[in-house]
Amino acid sequence: MRVLFLIDSTDLRRWQAEAIAGVLAATGGSGAIAAVAGPPPAGLLDFCLAFEALAFRRPLSEPLGRLSPSALDLPVGDPDADLVIDLAAATEISGDRLLITVGGAGVATGAADAIMAGEEPFLDLIAIIGDTQRLVGRWHIAVEDRRQLGSGMSITTARAIEMLSLAAGRLAGGATLHDLTLPRVEAAPPPRRTGNPGRFAAAIFARSLANRLERLVRNPPNWAVAWRIDETGEGALPIIAGRPWRRIADDGGRFYADPFLVRHGDRTVLLVEEFPFATQKGIISALDVGADGPIGTPRPVIETECHLSYPFAFEEDGTLYMIPETSGQRQVQLWRAVEFPDRWEQVAVLIDDIDLGDATLLQAGGRRYLFGSVRPHWGSSWDGLAIFTAEKLAGPWIPLFAGPAKVDVASARPAGRMFSAAGGIIRPFQDSAGGYGAGLGFARIDRLDTGGYAETALVALRPAPPLSGLHTYNRGGGLEVIDVIASGGVDVVTP
């Protein structure tokens, strides 16, 4: 396949070079470039990025670095190209092509405008055929640090590289611009508002200084685990909002999050992520559950060199296993209980060389499926849902299909064990639009096979103030558990 890439030579950045390399790798073809005029980038944008790097003592965002067209080392022009990809959001051209935009503008500029407006970017891939335009895919992108344009712009470019490579691979496999489809969120992006990078940088820097001073005089809210006697039961969707939940007390030197309830033999145990502020590294801790609720204080049961969280535990053939999040080691590890719940040993690496968050196992139709959120290079783990499958627990685990099942910061990342209710399998999900773990929802899985994935959101919940986060739900052993962002000293929380 011969691919012609349209670039704006006055606004060529490294992410576009990486996108070109990804497309050519996916197609096995050859490439050429043609210079076109794109919309002018926002004034002071590069100055703002440089100011951020200085103010926050971080390097310049790598994918946003400028390049010369000669750095691409590609020939100029190819009138017989099989595919044209517009990387510049060209303003005055015609012809069939793939166009990638954010808010109708170029990827970097559109992402900057969205972030300055306090929103998460929507990345659109459009097939232009003659005078018609067809939306091929729409992804809702995470913004992990709303204080910095460079961070959110880089995450958007990472997904743009992934989106273009995935589309090009499908076209090389026989799809056409008329029938090409990618995962697509149903939400509509807000109208584009052009931002002012200089004003944004000044305002954010002032706010950052104010936040630092505030942290010197008070303890900020942190994650906390809360529980209640099971009010939901089997086959129903939980009603979380407006109900009181009792908080697991902490000593102010740590927080607890990611609660999972495990019933093994005649014993029920609550497993949590414990995050001591002194070490800044998560461990897995446990506390017993009695007839009246959790007993005592969580005690450490697994600690490794990397950060641990999300202790997804399950039983198979009489043995209790756990898949804790070990994305810091770029592995999905399987652990076995040697003496439940206090001694565990690692028994296998299910998937290697992958940054997978919140791995969640599901058995359905005689197969095993592992859901999780994958962080691509330069990207975020908040917005992309990946699914792997295997016949046996030990694997081999392979992707169910090429690319993410969905990219949506409002619903992609797992938020707890899946369960049966509302006539199907329910997947708890995190909503990180506006901030990590800002909300929780439940979706019914409608399709799960090699042809694709589909789900229907049934519930979406943001906790009521003063709570500002809610991102895990589980139940078992007669209890239900959640985690929330709450101020210290609160014994009862009401989402």
C-alpha positions in Angstrom: 0.0 0.0 0.0 1.3 3.5 -0.9 0.3 6.2 1.6 0.5 9.9 1.1 0.6 12.1 4.2 -0.5 15.7 4.1 1.5 17.8 6.5 1.8 21.5 7.3 5.5 22.2 7.1 5.1 25.2 9.4 3.6 23.1 12.2 5.1 19.7 12.0 5.6 17.9 15.3 7.2 14.7 16.5 3.8 12.9 17.1 3.1 13.2 13.4 6.4 11.5 12.5 5.4 8.7 14.9 2.0 8.4 13.3 3.6 8.1 9.9 5.9 5.4 11.2 2.9 3.6 12.8 0.8 3.7 9.7 3.6 2.4 7.5 4.3 -0.4 9.9 0.6 -1.4 10.0 0.3 -1.4 6.2 3.7 -2.7 5.3 3.7 0.0 2.6 5.6 3.0 1.4 5.0 6.6 2.2 5.3 10.1 0.8 4.5 13.6 2.0 2.9 16.6 0.5 2.9 20.1 2.1 -0.5 21.8 2.6 -1.8 24.7 4.5 -3.4 24.0 7.9 -5.2 26.3 10.2 -2.9 28.7 12.1 -1.9 27.3 15.5 -2.9 29.3 18.6 -0.6 32.2 19.3 1.9 31.7 22.1 1.2 28.0 22.2 4.9 27.0 22.1 5.8 29.7 24.5 3.1 28.3 26.9 4.6 24.8 26.6 8.1 26.1 27.3 6.8 28.1 30.3 5.1 25.1 31.7 8.3 23.0 31.5 10.1 25.7 33.4 7.4 26.4 36.0 6.7 22.8 36.8 10.3 21.6 36.4 9.4 19.0 33.8 10.9 18.5 30.3 9.2 19.7 27.2 6.5 17.4 26.1 8.3 15.0 23.7 5.5 14.4 21.1 5.0 18.2 20.7 8.5 19.0 19.7 8.8 20.6 16.3 10.4 18.9 13.3 11.6 19.8 9.8 9.9 17.9 6.9 13.4 16.7 6.0 13.5 14.7 9.2 10.8 12.4 7.9 13.1 11.2 5.1 10.2 10.6 2.7 9.8 11.5 -0.9 7.6 14.5 -1.8 4.3 13.7 -3.6 2.7 10.5 -4.9 -0.2 11.1 -7.3 -0.9 7.3 -7.4 -1.2 6.8 -3.6 -3.7 4.2 -2.4 -4.5 6.2 0.7 -4.2 9.8 1.7 -4.0 10.7 5.4 -4.5 14.4 6.4 -2.3 15.1 9.4 -2.7 18.9 9.0 -6.4 19.5 9.1 -5.9 21.1 5.7 -8.1 24.0 4.9 -8.2 24.1 1.1 -7.8 20.7 -0.6 -10.1 18.1 -2.2 -9.9 14.4 -2.8 -10.7 11.2 -0.8 -8.7 10.9 2.4 -8.7 10.2 6.1 -8.8 13.2 8.3 -8.0 13.3 12.1 -9.2 16.2 14.2 -10.1 17.5 17.6 -13.0 19.8 17.5 -12.6 20.3 13.8 -9.0 21.6 14.2 -5.7 19.9 14.1 -5.0 17.3 16.8 -2.6 19.4 18.9 -4.3 22.7 18.5 -7.8 21.2 19.1 -6.6 19.4 22.2 -5.1 22.6 23.6 -8.4 24.5 23.0 -10.4 21.7 24.8 -8.0 21.7 27.8 -8.1 25.4 28.1 -11.9 25.2 28.1 -11.7 22.7 31.0 -12.8 19.8 28.9 -11.4 16.5 27.7 -10.7 16.3 24.0 -12.8 14.3 21.5 -10.6 12.7 18.8 -12.4 12.2 15.5 -11.3 10.1 12.5 -13.3 11.1 9.4 -13.4 9.5 6.0 -13.8 12.1 3.3 -15.2 10.6 0.0 -16.0 13.1 -2.6 -18.3 15.8 -1.0 -19.3 13.6 1.9 -17.8 13.1 5.3 -18.4 10.0 7.4 -17.4 9.6 11.1 -15.2 6.5 11.3 -14.3 6.6 15.0 -14.6 9.0 18.0 -12.5 8.7 21.2 -12.9 10.6 24.4 -9.4 11.4 25.7 -8.2 11.7 29.3 -6.5 14.8 30.7 -4.5 13.6 33.6 -3.1 17.0 34.7 -5.5 19.9 34.0 -2.8 22.4 35.0 -0.7 21.6 32.0 -1.5 21.9 28.3 1.5 19.7 27.3 0.4 16.7 29.4 -3.2 16.6 27.9 -2.0 17.4 24.4 0.6 14.6 24.5 -2.0 12.1 25.7 -4.2 13.1 22.8 -1.4 12.7 20.2 -0.7 9.2 21.6 -4.2 8.1 21.0 -4.1 9.8 17.5 -1.1 7.6 16.6 -3.0 4.5 17.8 -6.2 5.5 16.0 -4.4 6.1 12.7 -2.3 2.9 12.9 -5.4 0.8 13.7 -7.4 2.3 10.8 -4.5 1.9 8.4 -4.1 -1.8 9.4 -7.8 -2.4 8.7 -7.6 -0.7 5.3 -4.6 -2.8 4.4 -6.6 -5.8 5.4 -9.4 -5.1 2.9 -11.6 -2.4 4.5 -12.4 0.7 2.5 -13.2 4.3 3.3 -16.8 3.5 2.7 -17.0 0.8 5.4 -14.1 1.5 7.8 -15.2 1.6 11.4 -13.4 2.0 14.7 -14.7 2.1 18.3 -16.9 5.2 18.8 -18.3 6.9 21.8 -21.9 8.1 21.5 -21.4 11.3 23.4 -21.2 14.5 21.3 -18.3 16.8 21.9 -19.1 20.4 23.1 -18.7 23.3 20.6 -15.1 24.3 20.2 -13.9 27.3 22.1 -10.6 28.9 21.0 -8.3 29.3 24.0 -5.6 31.8 25.0 -2.5 29.9 26.0 -0.7 32.9 27.6 -3.7 33.7 29.9 -4.2 30.0 30.6 -0.5 29.5 31.7 -0.6 32.6 34.0 -3.9 31.5 35.6 -2.8 27.9 36.2 0.6 29.0 37.6 -1.1 31.3 40.1 -3.5 28.5 41.1 -0.7 26.1 41.5 1.1 28.4 44.0 -2.2 28.9 45.9 -2.6 25.1 46.1 0.9 24.7 47.5 0.3 27.2 50.2 -3.1 25.6 51.1 -1.4 22.2 51.5 1.0 23.7 54.0 -1.9 24.5 56.4 -4.3 21.6 55.9 -4.5 18.0 54.9 -6.1 17.5 51.5 -8.9 14.9 51.1 -7.7 11.4 50.2 -9.2 8.1 49.2 -11.1 6.1 51.9 -12.8 2.7 51.9 -16.4 2.5 53.1 -18.8 -0.4 53.7 -22.4 -1.3 54.4 -24.4 -4.4 55.1 -25.5 -5.7 51.7 -28.6 -3.9 50.6 -28.6 -5.0 47.0 -28.4 -8.8 46.8 -28.0 -11.0 43.8 -29.5 -10.0 40.4 -29.9 -6.3 41.1 -28.1 -3.1 40.4 -26.8 -1.4 43.6 -28.2 1.9 44.7 -25.2 3.8 46.1 -26.3 7.4 46.2 -28.1 8.9 49.2 -27.3 6.0 51.4 -24.9 6.0 54.4 -21.7 4.0 54.2 -19.3 3.5 57.2 -15.7 4.4 56.6 -12.7 2.3 57.4 -10.6 4.5 59.8 -7.0 5.4 58.9 -4.3 7.1 61.0 -3.7 10.0 58.7 -0.5 8.6 57.5 -2.0 6.5 54.7 -5.1 6.0 52.6 -7.1 2.9 51.6 -8.7 2.3 48.2 -9.7 -0.4 45.7 -11.7 -2.6 48.1 -12.4 -6.3 47.2 -14.4 -8.7 49.4 -13.3 -12.4 49.3 -15.2 -15.3 50.8 -12.9 -18.3 51.1 -14.0 -21.3 53.2 -15.8 -20.0 56.2 -13.9 -16.7 56.2 -14.6 -13.3 54.6 -11.8 -10.9 54.2 -11.6 -7.3 52.8 -8.6 -6.7 50.6 -7.5 -3.1 49.9 -4.8 -1.0 48.5 -2.9 0.6 51.3 -0.9 3.7 50.4 1.5 5.0 53.1 2.4 8.6 52.4 5.9 8.0 53.8 6.8 5.5 51.0 4.5 6.8 48.2 4.0 3.1 47.2 0.9 1.0 47.4 0.8 -2.4 49.1 -2.0 -4.9 49.5 -3.5 -5.2 52.9 -6.3 -7.2 54.5 -8.7 -7.2 57.4 -11.2 -9.8 58.6 -14.9 -9.3 58.3 -17.3 -10.4 61.0 -21.1 -10.5 61.2 -21.2 -6.8 62.0 -18.6 -5.7 59.5 -14.8 -5.3 59.1 -12.8 -6.0 62.2 -9.7 -4.0 63.2 -7.2 -2.3 61.0 -5.8 -3.4 57.6 -2.6 -5.3 57.8 0.0 -5.7 55.0 -0.1 -9.1 53.1 1.7 -8.3 49.8 4.5 -5.8 49.3 6.9 -5.7 46.3 9.3 -3.3 44.8 6.6 -1.8 42.6 3.3 0.0 43.5 0.5 -2.5 44.1 -3.3 -1.8 43.9 -6.6 -3.3 42.8 -6.4 -6.7 44.5 -8.7 -8.7 42.2 -9.0 -12.0 44.0 -10.9 -15.1 42.8 -11.2 -18.8 43.4 -10.6 -21.6 40.9 -10.5 -25.3 41.6 -10.4 -24.7 45.3 -7.4 -22.4 45.1 -7.6 -18.7 45.8 -5.7 -16.4 43.4 -5.1 -12.7 43.0 -4.3 -10.5 40.1 -3.1 -7.3 41.7 -2.2 -4.3 39.6 1.6 -4.4 38.9 1.7 -2.0 36.0 4.8 -0.5 37.4 6.7 -3.7 36.4 4.9 -3.8 33.0 3.4 -7.2 33.9 0.1 -8.8 34.7 1.0 -11.1 37.5 -0.9 -14.1 39.0 -0.5 -14.7 42.8 -1.7 -17.6 44.9 -2.8 -17.7 48.5 -0.4 -19.9 50.5 -2.0 -19.1 53.9 -5.1 -17.1 53.3 -5.2 -14.1 53.7 -1.7 -13.4 55.1 0.7 -15.2 52.8 0.8 -15.0 49.0 3.2 -16.1 46.3 3.6 -15.1 42.7 3.0 -18.1 40.5 2.9 -16.8 36.9 3.2 -13.8 34.6 0.0 -13.8 32.6 1.0 -11.0 30.2 4.4 -9.5 30.0 5.7 -6.1 28.8 2.4 -4.2 29.2 1.2 -1.3 31.3 -2.2 -2.7 32.2 -4.3 -1.1 34.9 -7.1 -2.7 37.0 -7.1 -6.2 35.4 -10.5 -7.7 35.9 -11.3 -11.3 35.1 -14.5 -12.6 33.6 -15.5 -16.2 32.6 -18.2 -16.5 30.0 -19.1 -18.9 27.2 -16.4 -21.3 28.2 -13.6 -18.8 27.8 -11.8 -16.4 30.1 -11.6 -12.7 29.4 -9.3 -10.2 31.1 -10.4 -6.5 31.0 -8.0 -3.7 31.8 -6.9 -0.2 30.9 -3.7 0.0 28.7 -1.4 3.0 28.7 0.1 3.5 25.3 3.4 5.4 24.9 2.8 9.1 25.8 -0.8 8.1 26.7 -3.0 7.5 29.7 -4.4 4.5 31.4 -7.6 6.3 32.2 -9.3 6.2 28.9 -8.6 2.9 26.9 -10.3 -0.4 27.6 -8.4 -3.5 26.4 -9.7 -7.1 26.4 -7.6 -10.3 26.4 -8.8 -13.9 26.2 -7.5 -17.4 27.0 -8.9 -20.9 27.4 -6.9 -21.5 30.5 -6.0 -19.3 33.4 -2.3 -19.8 32.7 -2.8 -18.6 29.2 -1.6 -17.9 26.6 -3.5 -14.6 26.8 -4.0 -12.9 23.5 -5.9 -9.7 22.5 -9.5 -10.4 21.7 -9.1 -8.0 18.7 -6.6 -5.4 17.4 -6.8 -2.1 19.3 -8.8 -0.9 22.2 -12.4 -2.1 22.8 -13.3 1.6 23.5 -11.5 4.8 24.3 -13.6 6.9 26.7 -12.3 8.6 29.8 -15.9 8.6 31.1 -16.4 4.8 31.0 -13.4 2.7 29.9 -11.4 1.8 33.1 -12.7 -1.1 35.2 -14.1 -0.3 38.7 -14.6 -3.7 40.3 -15.7 -7.3 39.8 -18.3 -8.0 37.1 -21.6 -9.5 38.2 -25.0 -10.6 36.8 -28.0 -8.2 36.9 -30.5 -6.5 34.7 -30.6 -9.5 32.4 -26.9 -9.6 31.6 -23.3 -9.2 32.8 -22.7 -5.9 34.5 -19.3 -4.2 34.2 -18.5 -1.5 36.8 -16.6 1.4 35.2 -14.7 4.5 36.3 -15.6 7.9 35.1 -12.5 10.1 35.1 -13.8 13.0 33.1 -12.9 16.0 35.2 -10.4 14.1 37.3 -9.2 10.6 38.2 -11.9 8.4 39.7 -14.4 11.3 39.7 -17.4 8.9 39.3 -18.6 5.3 39.0 -21.0 3.6 36.6 -22.5 0.3 35.6 -22.7 -1.0 32.0 -24.4 -4.1 30.6 -22.2 -6.0 28.2 -24.1 -6.5 24.9 -21.4 -8.0 22.8 -18.1 -9.8 23.6 -16.5 -11.7 20.7 -13.7 -11.4 18.1 -16.0 -9.2 16.0 -16.2 -6.5 18.5 -17.3 -5.2 21.9 -20.4 -3.3 22.9 -22.0 -2.2 26.2 -24.8 -0.1 27.4 -24.3 2.3 30.3 -27.2 1.8 32.8 -26.0 3.9 35.7 -23.6 6.8 36.0 -22.9 8.4 39.4 -20.9 11.3 40.7 -20.7 11.5 44.5 -22.4 14.4 46.3 -20.2 17.1 47.9 -18.2 17.2 50.0 -17.1 13.9 48.5 -15.1 14.3 45.2 -14.3 10.8 44.0 -15.9 7.4 43.7 -14.2 4.7 41.6 -14.7 1.1 43.0 -17.7 -1.1 43.9 -17.7 -4.7 45.1 -19.8 -7.0 47.2 -19.6 -10.4 48.9 -19.8 -12.1 52.2 -22.9 -10.1 53.1 -21.2 -6.7 52.6 -20.9 -4.0 49.9 -17.8 -1.8 49.7 -16.8 1.4 47.8 -14.0 3.9 47.9 -14.4 7.7 47.9 -12.3 10.8 48.2 -13.2 12.3 51.6 -11.8 14.5 54.3 -10.2 13.0 57.3 -12.1 12.4 60.5 -15.4 11.5 58.7 -16.9 8.3 60.1 -19.9 8.0 57.7 -20.0 9.1 54.0 -23.0 9.5 51.8 -22.2 9.5 48.1 
